[in-house]
Amino acid sequence: MGMTLYEKSPIYRATVDRVDSIFQQYTGYSLLAKIKSMPLDSQEIFIQTMAQPSLLMFQIGIIELYRYYGIEPSVVVGVSFGEIAAAYVARSITQEEAVRIIYYRSNFSHRTMGLGKTIIIRSNLEDMLNRFRESKISTLLSERMEEVSRVSRSSSILCGKEDDIILLKSLLEDQGISSYILPLPGTFHCSAQDSIRSEVLSTFSDIQGQAPCSESIKWYSTVTGQLKSDGINSSYIYENIREPVNFVGAIDSIVRDIKDSGESIDNYIFIEISPSAILYDMIKDTLPNTTVVSPVFKRKDEYLYFLSSLAQLYCLGFQMNFNLQFSKDEINVYNNNNQLKVINQLFE
């Protein structure tokens, strides 16, 4: 995740090194070095004390790489702990505060590991409750599950005890409804986080983030589903951990506010800052005509894929200086080599 970019992009590498050095003040060791030493099939990356910090390093690295080329968002929205990166982009918190929040947030989340499983179902929760009334499926859905995320109108993300999750998956498959149990060792955005409330509030009691730069960057909350006009604080950090992710509500609010301003959502481009395009289908589910750009993609050359995202954005109307891809020395060498080739061709 981001390792090819780290090798080939000086801007990305410098940013990730800086974020890693800030994390090191809390961990006492380099997270980046530990990630590099992991086997490709290691499950350790799913442990929250590794997953959340590594993703924040990746996210801030990509954010600053886009900024280097002059790409700044007018709207930001984050999913789960991705909201911390969104708060950073909106300049509500500093890089140091983002690292601190994620360090402690990941440790709090780690303590709720093992408390159940999470399942993604390719069907709307309300539709299933109506379809399977007075059945075992309905009982499981209404009494044994909690909705942890509303990211799409055509799917549901629920959590519960592992035995109940396995049974629900089997019953749904019998009805032709596909589902997938996440390989995460625990549950999030549910009552399992109630036990850490007091510690979260006390740990972040001094956090008083600035109000987002609303004139230039609007931050839409996936806690409330609305435009966030105040700064981040301990209460909001806990709500971000505990409350269901309301991605659908946030997207609806973005569309509504853009429409009210007299613009069209079709004029806006989504850039999904994720190691894989997991939100692509969810965005398209609500906004089928919207363009979604991804900076990287699994099993693709990360550096080339990022550069292709710049080309895609340029073709969509964004202005940028492509000379920034190369140092002056590299450009001079390239130009000199090309001139020699042209001269040789002229005299052949």
N, C-alpha and C positions, 0 to 999 in steps of 0.2 A: 504494500500500500504506500505509494509515493516514493518508493526507493529508486526507481529509474529517473523520476523527476529530480530527486535529491542528487543523483550522480551527474545529471546533465544540465541542470538549471542553477546557476550561482545565486539567483534571487531566492528561489525556493529553498535552497540549501541554507543560506544565511538566515532566513526566517525561521526555519525548523530548528536550526542550531540554537537560535536565541530562545525560542519557546522551550526547548529541551533544557537549556541552562537554567531557566526560571523554575521548571519542574524539579530540577536537581536540588534546588534549595529546600524542597519539601521531602523528596524521596531519598536524597543522599547518594543517588547513582543516576547514570544516564539511561533514561527510558529508551532513547533512540538506539543506544548500543545494545540494550537488551532485546529490542525488536529485531535488530539485524542478526542477532545470534539465534533467533528462533527458527526451527524447521518450518518450511512452507505450510505443512499440514498441522502445525501446532494448534491445540485448542486453548492454549494459554491466552491468546489474543482476545478470547471471548470473556475472560475475567474482567470485571468492570474496572478494576484498578489499572488495567492495561488498555482496555478498549476505549474508554472515554478520553484519557490523556492522548493516546495515539491518534484518535480521530480529531481532537482539537488541534494537535500539531499539523495534521494534514489540512484541516479546514483553514487555519490561519495562513499556512503556507500558500494555498491556492488563492486565498483572498488577496494576499500581498502580491502574488504573481500577476493576478489580473490588474491590480492597481498599478503595477509597474508599467503595464501597457495602456494605462489610462481608462480602464473599465471600472466604473463606480456604479453601484446600484442606486435606484431611486426608491426601491421598496425591498425590505428583507423580511423573511419569515423562517423560523427554525423549528425543527421537529425534535421533541424530547430535549436531550442535553445540547442539541444543535442550536437551541435558543441562546446559549451562552455565546456561541460564535456570532449569532445574529446581533446580540447586544453589543458585541465588540465592533462589528461592522457599522452599527448605528451610532457608535461612539458614546454609548451609554456607560461602558466600562473600559478600563485600560487592558492591555495585553496581560499585565501582571495580575490584575483582578480576575481576568478570565481563567488564567492558570490556577490561581488559588481556589476559585469556585469549583473548577473541574476536579482538582486534586481531592478536595474534601467531599465533593458530591460523589465521586467514584468510590471513595471509601465507605460512605454511607450506603450507597447502592450495593456494594459488595456484601455488606452485613445482612441484606435481605435475600441473598442467594440461597437457592435450595427450597424456597418457599413457594413451590408450584411451578407451573409451566404456562407458556403463552402460545396461542394458536391463531393462525390467520385463516379465515374462512372466506371462500369466494362466493359470498352471499350476504346481503344486507341483514342486519340483526332483526329489525322490525319485520321484514318480509318472512324471516324464518319463524318468528314468534307467531305471526298470523297463520302461516302455512301449517305449522305443527302444533296447533293448539291441543291441550290435554293429551300430550304424548310425553314420552321419556325425554325426547329432545327439548321440548318446551320447558320441562322441569329443570333440566340441566342448564339451559340458557338463562332462565329467570331466577333460579335459586342457587345455582352452584358456580356461576361465572360472573366476572366483572368485565365491563368493557373498558379497555385500557387506551384505545386510540380510535379516533374517527378520522381516518385518512382518505376514505373513499366511500362513495355512495353504493358501490357494488360489492363491497367486502366488509368484513368485520374482524377486529383484533380483540380477542378475549383472553382472560387468564383464569386459572383455577387450580385445584389440586391435580396432580399428575394423573391419578387414576381416572378422575372425571374427564380430563382433557382427552385421554386415550379413548375412553368410552364414547365421548361425543364425536370424535373423529371417525370412529367405526360406524356409528349410527348415521352420520351425515353421508358417508361414502355409500351406504346402502340406499340412500335417497338420491344418489348421483351428484352430490355436492362435494367438491374437492376442498381440501384443507391442508395446512402445513404446520407442524409443530416446530417452533423456533428452537434452535440448538442452544438457547441461552439458559444458563443454570439459575433461573429465578424468574420473578415477575416484577413488573414495574408499573407505575402510574395506577396504583390500586391500594387497598387497605393494608397490604404488606408493608407499606412505607409509613403507616401511622406510628409505629414504634420509634422512629427516628426523628419525629417532629421537633421535640424540644431541643435536641442537640443541633439540628439544622438551624433553628432560629437563633440559638445562642452563638454558634460558630460564626454565623454571618451577620451578627447584630450590628457590626460597624460598616457594613456595605451599604452605601447610599449612592447608587449610580446616578449619573447625570440623565436628565430627560433626553430622549433621542433627538438627534438633529432633524426635527420634523420638517424644516424648510427644504432639506436636501435628501434626507433618507428617512423614509417612514418604516417603522418596525411594527409588524402585525403579530400579536401574541397568539400562540397556539394553546395557551391556558384559557384565555377569555374568548378567543376567536375575533377579537376587535383590535383596532389601532391602539398601540400603547403610547400614551402621552406622558407617563411619568417614568422615573428611573427604576432600576432593579434594586431590590432590597431583600432582606432575609425572608420575609413572608412570601415574596414572589418566587424566590429560589425553592422554597419548600413546595409551593403550589406547582411549580414546574416538575418537581420530583413526583408529587402525589396525584395530581389531577390527570384525568384522561387527556390525551393529546387531541386537540380540536383543530386539526389541519383543515378539514372541510369548512368549518366556520371561518377560519382566517382567510382562506381563498375566497369564500363568498363575500367577505367584507372588503377584500381588495378589489374584487370585480365591481361591487356596488359603489365604492368610493371613486373608482376610476370613471365609472359611468356617470356618476353625479357631477364629476368635474368636466364633463363634456367630451371625454376621450373614449377610445375604444380599447378594450383589453387586448385586442388583436395586434395593437401597436406595441405591446410589451413582450419582452423576451424573458423566459425563465432560465436562469443558470443554476443547475443543481450541483452544489458542492458536496459531493459524496464519492466514496471510492467505487461505487457502482450505482447505476441509474435506477435506484429503488423507488424513487418518487415519480418517475416518468409516467408510468401508467396511471398513477393516482391523480396527477395533474391533468393528464389527458382525459381522464374519466369525467372531470368537471368542465374542462376547457379543451374540447377536441381540436379546435383550430389554432391553439397556441403553440408556438415553437419552444421547445425545451432543449437547451444546450448542456452537454455534459463535458467537463474538462478532462476526465479520464474514464476508462472503461476496462472492466476485467479482461485479462488475457490479451490486451492490446498494449502496444508500446506507449507508455504514459506520456513521454515527452512529445512524440509525434502527434498523439491524440490531443494533447493540450494545444499544440500549435494549430492543429486542424480546427479546434474550437475557436481560436482567434480568427482564422480565415472565415469560418462560418459567421462569426459576429460581424466581421468586416463586410461580408456580402449582404448582411442584414441591415447595414447602414451605420455601424459603429466606426468611428475614426480612431486610428491608432498608428503609431510609428513602428513599422516592421523592422527598421534598422536596429531597434532595441534588442532584437533576437541575437545580435552578434556584436562583438567588440569592434572598435575601430580597426584594430590590427587584422581581425578576421575579414572585415569588409574590404580592406585594402588588398589583402592576399587574394580574395575572391575576384576583385575587379582586375587586378594585375594578371591573374591567370586567364581570365576571360579575354582580356585585350590581346594577350599572346596568341590565344587560339584563333581570334578573328584575323590577326595579321598573318598567321600561318596559312589560313584559308585563302586570304587575298593573293598570296604569292604562289599558291600551288598551281 
